[in-house]
């Protein structure tokens, strides 16, 4: 057990330690008090943390460092690791700080800095070569369904304290993601001759298994409700493309509407640039609207012009930006 004396207007003694099994109720309460912005789920109970974080086969209590003022948890940092190239196991080349939260009343007292330093030490002790801040594929072991919307994409710009805090610690902004949403009550479906032709010649089918059924995918997205929509030729033949849909039930209280997320949009190589990506999205949106879904979210890498074009042409509008930060 280690101690740090912080002097402010009053003498403050903070204890830093690893996760205890009795911590979840206070960690959930802290999450809800921390004002993390539009991209953080809200209103959930400890069951969500148990399912999406603590039940992961690679959860390590030493990677979740809590800060306590007496018996009260007033902050925590959570570090982890991404997957290897075939997504069959963890890889320790890169470590990532997936969350760093300090109660608003304890900020600007050095608690966040100390939590980050201890998270970095935890990763360094396991031999990482690169330290990242902000979970995003392929380094997003935790918080799927809890932060980032359809999938973690670093720390969001709508989380107002993240960027200046990380910059002050010497982290530089690297990979960026655009966060898009489509308001199903406000946006009309796009119309074109090509879209009409694709709709006459294709049909949507639902598969009960993901395209990317790896250990890594199942440990994260397998813990939330998901469906795979597949676009098929009506006359028979191989699938043209597919997209996965994941439920965002934990955002119901934050956003006040029923929402889902899209991920892993794929079109066969020989049929790309023919408008099938847009056709899949438009048809999936129609199907989901019939199921009373009112908001759909999807992400695209800032450098992925093709995905950005497909989303924007399908009625999606950018609502946020996520960024991964790297220790310099």
C-alpha positions in Angstrom: 0.0 0.0 0.0 1.4 3.4 -0.9 0.4 6.9 0.1 0.7 10.3 -1.5 0.3 13.6 0.5 -1.4 16.3 -1.5 -1.6 19.8 -0.1 -4.4 22.1 -1.2 -6.5 24.4 0.9 -6.7 21.5 3.3 -4.4 18.5 4.0 -5.5 15.6 1.8 -4.2 12.1 2.1 -5.0 9.8 -0.9 -4.5 6.0 -0.9 -3.8 4.4 -4.3 -4.3 0.6 -4.6 -5.4 -2.1 -7.0 -9.1 -3.1 -7.5 -11.0 -4.9 -4.7 -14.0 -7.1 -5.3 -16.1 -4.7 -3.1 -15.3 -1.7 -5.4 -17.9 -1.9 -8.2 -20.8 0.0 -6.6 -18.5 3.0 -5.9 -16.9 2.8 -9.4 -20.3 2.9 -11.0 -21.4 5.8 -8.9 -18.1 7.7 -9.7 -18.8 7.1 -13.5 -22.2 8.7 -13.2 -20.8 11.7 -11.2 -17.8 12.4 -13.5 -19.6 14.3 -16.3 -18.0 12.4 -19.2 -20.0 13.9 -22.0 -22.5 12.6 -24.6 -20.4 9.5 -25.4 -20.6 7.9 -22.0 -23.5 5.6 -21.1 -25.6 6.5 -18.1 -28.1 5.2 -15.7 -26.8 1.6 -15.5 -26.2 -0.6 -12.5 -23.2 -2.5 -11.4 -24.3 -5.4 -13.6 -23.1 -3.6 -16.7 -19.6 -3.2 -15.3 -19.6 -6.8 -14.2 -20.5 -8.1 -17.6 -18.5 -5.7 -19.8 -15.4 -5.2 -17.7 -14.8 -7.5 -14.7 -16.0 -10.7 -16.4 -13.5 -10.3 -19.3 -11.1 -13.3 -19.3 -8.2 -10.9 -19.3 -9.3 -8.6 -16.6 -6.4 -7.9 -14.2 -7.1 -6.3 -10.9 -3.7 -4.7 -10.9 -4.6 -2.8 -14.1 -7.4 -1.0 -12.4 -5.9 1.5 -10.0 -8.3 3.3 -7.6 -7.7 6.5 -5.6 -9.4 6.6 -2.2 -10.0 9.4 0.3 -10.6 7.3 3.3 -13.1 4.7 2.3 -14.5 6.8 -0.6 -13.2 6.1 -4.1 -12.6 9.4 -5.7 -10.8 8.3 -8.9 -9.6 5.4 -11.0 -7.4 4.6 -14.0 -7.9 1.4 -16.0 -5.1 0.1 -18.3 -5.1 -3.0 -20.6 -3.8 -4.4 -23.8 -5.0 -5.1 -27.3 -5.1 -8.3 -29.4 -2.5 -10.0 -31.6 -2.7 -10.0 -35.4 -5.2 -13.0 -35.6 -7.2 -11.8 -32.6 -6.7 -15.0 -30.7 -4.9 -13.6 -27.6 -3.7 -10.5 -26.0 -0.6 -8.7 -27.3 1.6 -6.8 -25.0 3.4 -4.6 -27.6 1.1 -1.7 -26.9 -0.7 -0.8 -23.7 -3.7 1.5 -23.4 -5.3 3.6 -20.7 -9.0 2.8 -21.3 -10.4 5.1 -18.6 -9.2 7.8 -16.2 -11.8 9.3 -14.0 -11.5 11.7 -11.1 -14.5 13.0 -9.1 -15.1 16.7 -10.0 -14.5 17.8 -6.4 -11.0 16.3 -6.4 -9.7 17.5 -9.8 -6.6 19.7 -10.2 -5.0 18.3 -7.1 -2.6 15.8 -8.8 -4.9 12.8 -8.4 -5.2 12.3 -12.2 -1.5 12.6 -12.7 -0.7 10.0 -10.1 -3.3 7.6 -11.4 -1.8 8.0 -14.9 1.7 7.5 -13.7 0.7 4.3 -11.9 -1.2 3.0 -15.0 1.9 3.7 -17.1 4.1 1.8 -14.6 1.7 -1.2 -14.7 2.0 -1.3 -18.5 5.8 -0.8 -18.5 6.2 -3.6 -16.0 4.6 -5.9 -18.6 7.0 -4.9 -21.4 5.0 -2.6 -23.6 6.8 -0.6 -26.3 4.0 2.0 -26.9 1.7 3.6 -24.3 -1.6 4.9 -25.7 -4.5 6.7 -24.0 -8.0 6.2 -25.3 -9.3 2.7 -26.3 -9.9 2.1 -30.0 -9.6 -0.9 -32.3 -7.4 -2.9 -32.1 -6.5 -1.7 -28.6 -9.9 -1.5 -26.9 -10.1 -4.3 -24.3 -12.8 -2.7 -22.2 -15.8 -0.3 -22.3 -17.5 -1.6 -25.4 -21.1 -0.5 -24.9 -20.2 1.9 -22.2 -18.1 4.6 -23.8 -17.8 5.8 -27.4 -21.2 4.7 -28.6 -21.1 2.1 -31.4 -17.6 1.2 -30.4 -14.7 2.8 -28.5 -12.8 5.3 -30.6 -10.4 6.9 -28.2 -11.3 9.7 -25.9 -14.1 11.9 -27.3 -13.9 15.7 -27.8 -17.2 15.9 -26.1 -15.5 14.7 -23.0 -14.2 18.2 -22.2 -11.3 17.5 -19.8 -9.6 14.6 -21.7 -7.6 16.5 -24.3 -6.1 19.3 -22.2 -5.2 16.8 -19.4 -3.4 14.4 -21.8 -1.6 17.3 -23.5 -0.3 18.5 -20.2 1.1 15.0 -19.5 3.0 15.0 -22.9 0.5 12.8 -24.9 0.1 13.7 -28.5 -3.1 13.2 -30.6 -2.6 10.5 -33.2 -5.4 8.4 -34.7 -8.8 10.2 -35.1 -12.3 8.9 -35.7 -15.3 10.7 -36.9 -18.5 9.9 -34.9 -21.6 9.9 -37.1 -25.3 9.6 -36.3 -28.5 9.5 -38.3 -31.6 10.8 -36.7 -34.3 8.5 -38.1 -37.1 10.9 -37.5 -35.4 13.8 -39.3 -33.4 12.3 -42.1 -35.0 11.1 -45.3 -33.5 8.2 -47.3 -31.3 9.3 -50.2 -32.7 8.6 -53.7 -30.9 7.7 -56.9 -31.3 5.5 -59.9 -28.4 3.3 -58.8 -30.0 2.8 -55.3 -33.3 1.9 -56.8 -31.7 -0.6 -59.1 -29.8 -2.2 -56.2 -33.0 -2.4 -54.1 -34.8 -4.2 -56.9 -32.0 -6.7 -57.4 -31.0 -7.4 -53.8 -32.4 -8.3 -50.4 -31.4 -8.2 -46.8 -30.9 -11.3 -44.7 -30.1 -11.6 -41.0 -27.4 -13.9 -39.8 -27.0 -15.0 -36.2 -23.2 -15.0 -36.3 -20.7 -12.2 -36.9 -18.5 -12.1 -40.0 -15.5 -11.7 -37.7 -16.1 -14.4 -35.2 -12.7 -14.2 -33.5 -11.9 -14.6 -29.8 -11.3 -10.9 -29.6 -14.6 -9.9 -31.2 -16.6 -12.3 -29.0 -15.0 -11.1 -25.8 -16.1 -7.6 -26.5 -19.0 -7.3 -28.9 -20.2 -10.8 -27.9 -21.3 -9.3 -24.6 -23.8 -6.9 -26.2 -26.8 -7.7 -28.4 -25.8 -7.9 -32.0 -27.1 -8.9 -35.5 -25.4 -9.3 -38.9 -27.3 -7.9 -41.9 -26.2 -9.5 -45.2 -27.0 -8.1 -48.6 -27.8 -10.9 -51.1 -28.7 -11.0 -54.8 -32.4 -12.0 -55.2 -31.5 -14.4 -58.0 -29.1 -16.2 -55.7 -25.3 -16.1 -55.3 -22.7 -15.1 -52.9 -23.3 -12.2 -50.4 -22.4 -8.8 -51.7 -21.7 -7.2 -48.4 -22.6 -7.0 -44.7 -22.7 -4.8 -41.6 -23.1 -5.6 -37.9 -25.6 -3.9 -35.7 -25.0 -3.7 -31.9 -27.5 -2.5 -29.3 -26.9 0.6 -27.3 -29.4 0.0 -24.6 -27.1 1.6 -21.9 -27.5 4.9 -23.7 -31.3 5.1 -23.4 -31.2 7.4 -20.4 -28.4 9.6 -21.8 -29.8 10.1 -25.3 -33.5 9.7 -24.4 -34.2 7.4 -27.4 -33.7 3.9 -28.8 -30.3 3.7 -30.5 -28.1 1.1 -32.2 -24.6 1.2 -33.6 -23.2 0.0 -36.9 -19.7 -1.5 -37.3 -17.7 -3.6 -39.7 -19.3 -2.5 -42.9 -17.9 -4.7 -45.7 -18.4 -5.0 -49.5 -16.8 -7.6 -51.7 -13.7 -6.3 -53.4 -15.1 -6.9 -56.9 -18.3 -4.9 -56.2 -16.8 -1.9 -54.4 -17.3 1.6 -55.9 -20.7 0.4 -57.2 -22.8 2.0 -54.5 -23.4 -1.2 -52.5 -22.1 0.2 -49.2 -24.7 3.0 -49.4 -27.4 0.4 -50.4 -26.6 -1.7 -47.4 -26.8 1.3 -45.0 -30.0 2.6 -46.5 -31.8 -0.7 -46.3 -30.6 -1.5 -42.8 -31.8 2.0 -41.7 -35.2 1.3 -43.2 -35.4 -2.1 -41.4 -34.3 -0.6 -38.1 -36.8 2.3 -38.4 -39.5 -0.3 -38.7 -38.3 -1.7 -35.4 -38.8 1.7 -33.8 -35.1 2.6 -33.7 -34.8 6.4 -33.7 -31.0 7.0 -33.8 -28.2 5.1 -35.5 -24.5 5.7 -34.9 -21.4 4.7 -36.9 -17.7 5.6 -36.9 -15.1 6.2 -39.6 -11.4 6.8 -39.4 -10.5 10.4 -40.2 -8.2 9.0 -43.1 -10.9 6.6 -44.5 -12.4 8.8 -47.2 -14.4 5.9 -48.6 -16.2 5.1 -45.4 -16.8 8.8 -44.7 -18.3 9.2 -48.2 -20.6 6.3 -47.7 -21.9 7.4 -44.3 -22.5 11.0 -45.4 -24.2 10.0 -48.6 -26.5 7.7 -46.5 -27.8 10.6 -44.3 -25.3 10.4 -41.4 -24.0 13.6 -39.9 -20.9 14.1 -37.7 -21.7 14.7 -34.1 -18.3 14.1 -32.4 -14.7 13.2 -32.8 -12.7 10.6 -31.0 -8.9 10.5 -30.7 -6.2 8.1 -29.5 -3.2 9.7 -27.8 0.3 8.4 -27.6 3.0 9.0 -25.0 5.8 11.1 -26.5 
